Amino acid sequence: MEISSPVEGLSHLAPPCSRLNKAEMASAIVIGIVGALVIFVTPGFLALIAAQSGLDDQHLGYIAAWDINSMAVTIGLSAFLLTRINWRVAVAVGLALITAGNVATAFAHQYEMIAAARVVAGAGEGIAVGFAFAALGRARNPDRAFSIYLVAGALFSTLLLYSLPALEARFSPQSLFLANAVLAAACGLGLVRFPNGAADEMDVLSMGGKVNRRLALGALAAVFLYFFATGAIWGYSERIGMNSGLDAKVIATGLSIGTLAGVLGAGLAGMLPTRWGRIVPLLISGIVSVASFQLLTGQVGGSVFVVAVVLLLFGWNFAQPLLSGICAEADEKGRVVCAMGSIQTFGTGFGPAAAATTLGSGSFTVAIWSSSVILAASLILVAFVVARNR
């Protein structure tokens, strides 16, 4: 999925300041990818947790929620810490939490211990993403910087998802979580190149300007519902494939190709003619997303699984820039887009947890149909509030 942060929405408001050089941009991109890795590869992450602990599908959804919602909290907090703390110190703390959380996960086998470990890791992930996005917003061309970040993250996660079956066959889940901890710790070596913008960053709380409350509340509610519905199915996509008896390589292929399709979706949304508006493209994305959900109902074949995941991630990433644009219209100062970063992350985290409550029978049918209805409701809501705002 395309990752957005509260501080990304404020990047265009920054006062004159030093711009990123190539080394600083590289450091921010790497730290941002490490921070967002669980969201980039949620199905693979849950597969590792399942292999290590033997947790059922219900508890796996709760684990994803603990991690991603912890991340959402610290992403939100990061917007308010930008002027109050040295950025390198903040990111160092974030990387330390990611490292500690992954080490703890490697040695945890019970639900409560794994959940606690993922709360720690998630808190660090949110700090890393928040400050990395603040840094990327200072690039001479922020749009290009975020595009590079997205493409690099997608390519890395594609390679990781594709390689995961082979890695699981050769290494234990414990070893892979320890490797993730080493990766986070190694990123600390790049902190000497990470910019510190605390001195001239704008304070979110000090900005004035009027907010269109009706549009803002409607758009944010729609964002939450859209990410809630899609996050539920994305998080469980690997488990759906496993329950259908698909080979691990087929699942990995679908997840990796789907990740690349997400990049295409985000890029296509950015090339749409403005005269088309946002509602019709959003409705198209909704049709694509609901179709992808329905393809995963019942016993799923290999080809159908690949197509479903490709459509899911294409539709999701196609919708995200359009939803961002509606949020931006609600407040020219960028505070609604700022809030959107946390809201969508909460939606992504709560989705798998809510889906978990429907899995008592072992079937994903209720979760899939519920997600389809919720996603449709999100688009009806956003269409309504945009029409009322004209």
VMD Tcl script that draws the C-alpha trace (Angstrom):
set ca {
  {0.00 0.00 0.00}
  {0.96 3.59 -0.33}
  {2.05 4.93 3.07}
  {1.07 8.44 4.08}
  {2.09 10.30 7.20}
  {0.65 13.31 9.01}
  {3.84 15.27 8.44}
  {3.74 14.58 4.70}
  {0.67 16.78 4.47}
  {2.62 19.70 5.95}
  {5.67 19.45 3.70}
  {4.51 22.24 1.37}
  {4.08 24.62 4.33}
  {7.65 24.50 5.54}
  {9.46 27.86 5.75}
  {12.71 28.44 3.85}
  {15.23 25.90 5.12}
  {18.16 23.82 4.00}
  {17.22 21.26 1.38}
  {18.19 17.60 1.34}
  {21.31 16.42 -0.40}
  {21.45 12.93 -1.92}
  {22.93 11.29 1.18}
  {20.25 12.80 3.44}
  {17.50 11.70 1.07}
  {18.89 8.17 0.93}
  {19.00 8.01 4.72}
  {15.39 9.20 5.01}
  {14.17 6.73 2.38}
  {15.86 3.74 4.03}
  {14.59 4.67 7.50}
  {11.08 5.26 6.12}
  {11.05 1.82 4.46}
  {12.23 0.07 7.63}
  {9.57 1.91 9.62}
  {6.75 0.95 7.23}
  {7.93 -2.59 6.52}
  {5.15 -4.34 8.48}
  {2.47 -2.51 6.45}
  {4.30 -3.16 3.19}
  {4.46 -6.92 3.92}
  {1.58 -7.52 6.38}
  {0.62 -10.96 4.95}
  {4.22 -12.17 5.12}
  {4.62 -10.74 8.63}
  {1.55 -12.65 9.85}
  {2.81 -15.82 8.15}
  {6.02 -15.61 10.21}
  {4.08 -15.01 13.43}
  {1.90 -18.04 12.64}
  {4.91 -20.24 11.90}
  {6.65 -19.23 15.13}
  {3.74 -19.29 17.55}
  {1.01 -21.44 16.02}
  {-1.56 -18.70 16.72}
  {-4.90 -19.09 14.97}
  {-6.19 -16.65 12.36}
  {-8.20 -14.66 14.93}
  {-5.19 -13.92 17.12}
  {-3.04 -13.10 14.08}
  {-5.46 -10.29 13.22}
  {-5.14 -8.92 16.74}
  {-1.33 -9.02 16.49}
  {-1.45 -6.95 13.29}
  {-3.74 -4.46 15.01}
  {-1.45 -4.05 18.03}
  {1.54 -3.30 15.78}
  {-0.12 -1.02 13.24}
  {-2.24 0.93 15.74}
  {0.80 1.53 17.93}
  {2.47 2.84 14.79}
  {-0.51 5.11 14.09}
  {-0.27 6.71 17.53}
  {3.40 7.63 17.18}
  {2.95 8.79 13.58}
  {0.40 11.26 14.92}
  {2.65 12.31 17.79}
  {5.56 12.87 15.43}
  {3.82 15.85 13.83}
  {3.85 17.60 17.21}
  {7.42 16.65 18.09}
  {9.07 18.06 14.96}
  {9.86 21.40 16.62}
  {10.56 19.98 20.06}
  {13.23 17.34 19.65}
  {16.40 16.69 17.68}
  {15.32 14.61 14.69}
  {18.34 12.30 14.83}
  {17.72 11.56 18.49}
  {14.04 10.85 17.79}
  {14.84 8.48 14.93}
  {17.52 6.76 17.03}
  {14.88 6.09 19.69}
  {12.51 4.81 17.00}
  {15.11 2.42 15.56}
  {16.00 1.22 19.07}
  {12.34 0.42 19.72}
  {12.04 -1.45 16.40}
  {15.17 -3.43 17.25}
  {14.00 -4.24 20.77}
  {10.51 -5.15 19.58}
  {11.82 -7.58 16.97}
  {14.26 -9.19 19.39}
  {11.41 -9.64 21.87}
  {9.19 -11.07 19.11}
  {11.91 -13.59 18.21}
  {11.83 -15.05 21.72}
  {8.07 -14.77 22.33}
  {5.68 -17.64 21.67}
  {2.51 -16.69 23.59}
  {-0.05 -14.23 22.31}
  {0.35 -11.73 25.17}
  {4.14 -11.59 24.86}
  {4.05 -11.24 21.07}
  {1.42 -8.49 21.31}
  {3.54 -6.57 23.82}
  {6.60 -6.94 21.62}
  {4.73 -5.65 18.58}
  {3.43 -2.62 20.49}
  {7.06 -1.70 21.21}
  {8.12 -2.29 17.62}
  {5.07 -0.43 16.26}
  {5.85 2.63 18.37}
  {9.33 2.75 16.88}
  {7.98 2.21 13.37}
  {5.68 5.22 13.69}
  {8.52 7.45 14.87}
  {10.73 6.32 12.00}
  {8.01 6.89 9.38}
  {6.92 10.25 10.80}
  {10.38 11.81 10.89}
  {11.48 10.20 7.61}
  {8.48 11.75 5.85}
  {9.20 15.12 7.44}
  {12.72 14.89 6.04}
  {11.50 13.89 2.56}
  {9.18 16.89 2.59}
  {12.28 19.09 2.58}
  {13.58 17.76 -0.72}
  {13.88 20.25 -3.57}
  {11.13 18.25 -5.28}
  {9.07 16.59 -2.51}
  {6.74 14.82 -4.96}
  {9.70 13.17 -6.63}
  {11.24 12.28 -3.26}
  {8.05 10.56 -2.09}
  {7.75 8.79 -5.43}
  {11.29 7.43 -5.08}
  {10.42 6.32 -1.56}
  {7.27 4.53 -2.73}
  {8.98 2.78 -5.64}
  {11.98 1.75 -3.51}
  {9.67 0.46 -0.77}
  {7.55 -1.45 -3.26}
  {10.58 -3.04 -4.94}
  {12.11 -4.06 -1.60}
  {8.83 -5.47 -0.26}
  {8.17 -7.26 -3.57}
  {11.55 -8.96 -3.35}
  {10.99 -9.82 0.31}
  {7.49 -11.27 -0.22}
  {8.67 -13.29 -3.22}
  {11.69 -14.65 -1.31}
  {9.85 -15.38 1.93}
  {8.95 -19.05 1.21}
  {12.61 -19.81 0.44}
  {13.76 -17.90 3.52}
  {11.26 -19.76 5.72}
  {12.50 -23.08 4.32}
  {16.09 -22.23 5.22}
  {15.78 -20.15 8.40}
  {13.52 -20.26 11.44}
  {11.02 -17.42 12.08}
  {13.11 -16.50 15.12}
  {16.15 -15.97 12.89}
  {14.16 -13.80 10.49}
  {12.85 -11.56 13.28}
  {16.40 -11.24 14.60}
  {17.53 -10.32 11.08}
  {14.87 -7.59 11.02}
  {16.23 -6.32 14.34}
  {19.74 -6.22 12.88}
  {18.43 -4.32 9.84}
  {16.83 -1.67 12.06}
  {19.95 -1.34 14.18}
  {22.14 -1.08 11.06}
  {20.04 1.84 9.84}
  {21.35 3.74 12.85}
  {24.66 4.01 11.03}
  {22.95 6.32 8.54}
  {21.77 8.78 11.19}
  {24.87 10.92 10.68}
  {23.36 11.76 7.27}
  {19.79 12.19 8.52}
  {18.77 15.88 8.55}
  {17.76 17.70 11.72}
  {15.01 20.16 10.86}
  {13.75 20.92 14.37}
  {15.08 24.47 14.30}
  {12.94 25.71 11.40}
  {10.02 23.26 11.20}
  {6.53 24.77 11.53}
  {4.54 24.08 14.70}
  {1.26 22.33 13.83}
  {-0.47 23.90 16.82}
  {0.45 27.47 15.83}
  {-1.18 27.46 12.38}
  {-4.38 29.40 11.78}
  {-6.85 29.15 8.92}
  {-10.39 27.87 8.61}
  {-11.27 24.18 8.28}
  {-14.30 23.02 6.31}
  {-15.53 20.78 9.12}
  {-18.26 18.99 7.19}
  {-15.92 18.05 4.36}
  {-13.08 17.22 6.75}
  {-15.11 14.94 9.02}
  {-16.83 13.20 6.11}
  {-13.57 12.68 4.23}
  {-11.70 11.38 7.30}
  {-14.55 9.00 8.14}
  {-14.48 7.72 4.56}
  {-10.69 7.28 4.72}
  {-10.98 5.26 7.93}
  {-13.67 2.99 6.48}
  {-11.84 2.50 3.17}
  {-8.57 1.53 4.87}
  {-10.43 -0.50 7.50}
  {-12.10 -2.64 4.83}
  {-9.05 -3.03 2.60}
  {-6.60 -3.53 5.48}
  {-8.72 -6.45 6.72}
  {-8.48 -8.33 3.43}
  {-4.86 -7.39 2.70}
  {-3.78 -8.51 6.16}
  {-5.43 -11.91 5.76}
  {-4.67 -12.46 2.06}
  {-1.84 -14.91 2.76}
  {-4.02 -16.86 5.20}
  {-6.84 -17.00 2.63}
  {-4.43 -18.51 0.13}
  {-3.13 -21.01 2.67}
  {-6.67 -22.06 3.64}
  {-7.36 -22.74 -0.04}
  {-4.38 -25.08 -0.15}
  {-2.29 -22.90 -2.46}
  {1.42 -23.46 -2.75}
  {3.54 -20.94 -0.83}
  {5.30 -19.92 -4.05}
  {1.98 -19.08 -5.73}
  {0.97 -16.94 -2.75}
  {4.34 -15.19 -2.75}
  {4.05 -14.49 -6.47}
  {0.60 -12.95 -6.03}
  {1.67 -10.77 -3.13}
  {4.82 -9.55 -4.87}
  {3.15 -8.80 -8.22}
  {0.31 -7.11 -6.36}
  {2.76 -4.80 -4.61}
  {4.10 -3.66 -7.97}
  {0.53 -3.17 -9.21}
  {0.02 -0.80 -6.28}
  {2.78 1.45 -7.60}
  {1.06 1.49 -10.99}
  {-2.25 2.40 -9.34}
  {-0.79 5.34 -7.44}
  {1.00 6.59 -10.55}
  {-2.11 6.33 -12.70}
  {-4.15 8.32 -10.18}
  {-1.63 11.13 -10.44}
  {-2.01 11.28 -14.24}
  {-5.80 11.60 -14.35}
  {-7.15 14.76 -16.05}
  {-8.47 17.19 -13.44}
  {-11.74 17.56 -15.37}
  {-12.61 14.00 -14.34}
  {-12.84 15.07 -10.72}
  {-12.31 12.59 -7.91}
  {-15.65 10.89 -7.35}
  {-15.90 8.90 -10.59}
  {-12.30 7.57 -10.30}
  {-12.97 6.72 -6.64}
  {-16.08 4.79 -7.60}
  {-14.04 2.90 -10.20}
  {-11.44 2.08 -7.55}
  {-14.25 0.84 -5.30}
  {-15.58 -1.49 -8.00}
  {-12.07 -2.86 -8.54}
  {-11.50 -3.33 -4.80}
  {-14.85 -5.02 -4.11}
  {-14.30 -7.31 -7.10}
  {-10.91 -8.27 -5.66}
  {-12.50 -9.10 -2.31}
  {-15.17 -11.27 -3.92}
  {-12.59 -13.21 -5.92}
  {-11.18 -14.41 -2.59}
  {-14.48 -15.94 -1.45}
  {-14.61 -19.71 -1.00}
  {-11.98 -22.02 -2.45}
  {-9.53 -19.89 -4.42}
  {-7.39 -21.13 -7.31}
  {-3.83 -19.96 -7.90}
  {-4.54 -17.71 -10.90}
  {-7.59 -16.21 -9.23}
  {-5.57 -15.47 -6.10}
  {-2.90 -13.61 -8.08}
  {-5.52 -11.57 -9.98}
  {-7.37 -10.76 -6.75}
  {-4.28 -9.44 -4.96}
  {-3.21 -7.43 -8.01}
  {-6.65 -5.79 -8.21}
  {-6.75 -5.22 -4.44}
  {-3.48 -3.33 -4.28}
  {-4.06 -1.51 -7.55}
  {-7.45 -0.22 -6.37}
  {-6.18 0.68 -2.90}
  {-3.23 2.71 -4.14}
  {-5.30 4.29 -6.91}
  {-7.79 5.60 -4.33}
  {-5.28 6.95 -1.80}
  {-4.10 10.06 -3.71}
  {-7.72 10.91 -4.58}
  {-8.76 10.71 -0.92}
  {-5.72 12.82 -0.01}
  {-6.84 15.47 -2.48}
  {-10.31 15.67 -0.93}
  {-8.78 16.03 2.55}
  {-6.48 18.77 1.24}
  {-9.50 20.73 -0.02}
  {-10.96 20.78 3.49}
  {-8.04 22.79 4.88}
  {-5.49 24.75 2.87}
  {-3.06 24.59 5.82}
  {-2.75 20.83 5.45}
  {-3.97 19.84 8.91}
  {-6.69 17.52 7.59}
  {-4.15 15.70 5.42}
  {-1.99 15.62 8.54}
  {-4.81 13.86 10.43}
  {-5.41 11.55 7.47}
  {-2.03 9.88 7.96}
  {-2.99 8.64 11.41}
  {-6.61 7.90 10.52}
  {-5.69 5.64 7.60}
  {-3.08 3.83 9.67}
  {-5.63 3.21 12.43}
  {-8.04 1.90 9.78}
  {-5.39 -0.45 8.41}
  {-4.71 -1.72 11.94}
  {-8.28 -2.11 13.13}
  {-9.37 -3.89 9.94}
  {-7.61 -7.23 10.63}
  {-8.69 -7.11 14.29}
  {-12.34 -6.64 13.32}
  {-12.08 -9.37 10.69}
  {-10.65 -11.68 13.34}
  {-13.91 -11.56 15.29}
  {-15.73 -13.16 12.33}
  {-13.40 -16.14 11.94}
  {-14.86 -18.43 14.60}
  {-16.04 -20.88 11.94}
  {-12.71 -20.79 10.11}
  {-14.30 -19.19 7.04}
  {-13.40 -15.76 5.64}
  {-16.77 -15.29 3.93}
  {-18.26 -12.98 6.58}
  {-15.09 -10.86 6.69}
  {-15.02 -10.54 2.89}
  {-18.69 -9.56 2.56}
  {-18.49 -7.17 5.52}
  {-15.42 -5.51 4.02}
  {-17.20 -5.17 0.68}
  {-20.17 -3.42 2.30}
  {-17.97 -1.15 4.43}
  {-15.85 -0.11 1.46}
  {-18.96 0.69 -0.59}
  {-20.31 2.71 2.35}
  {-17.06 4.71 2.52}
  {-17.40 5.74 -1.13}
  {-21.08 6.63 -0.76}
  {-20.13 8.80 2.22}
  {-17.32 10.63 0.44}
  {-19.48 11.17 -2.67}
  {-22.21 12.64 -0.48}
  {-19.96 15.09 1.39}
  {-18.20 16.21 -1.79}
  {-21.55 16.82 -3.49}
  {-22.79 18.82 -0.48}
  {-19.60 20.90 -0.59}
  {-20.13 22.11 -4.18}
}
mol new
graphics top color blue
foreach p $ca { graphics top sphere $p radius 0.5 }
foreach p [lrange $ca 0 end-1] q [lrange $ca 1 end] { graphics top cylinder $p $q radius 0.2 }
display resetview
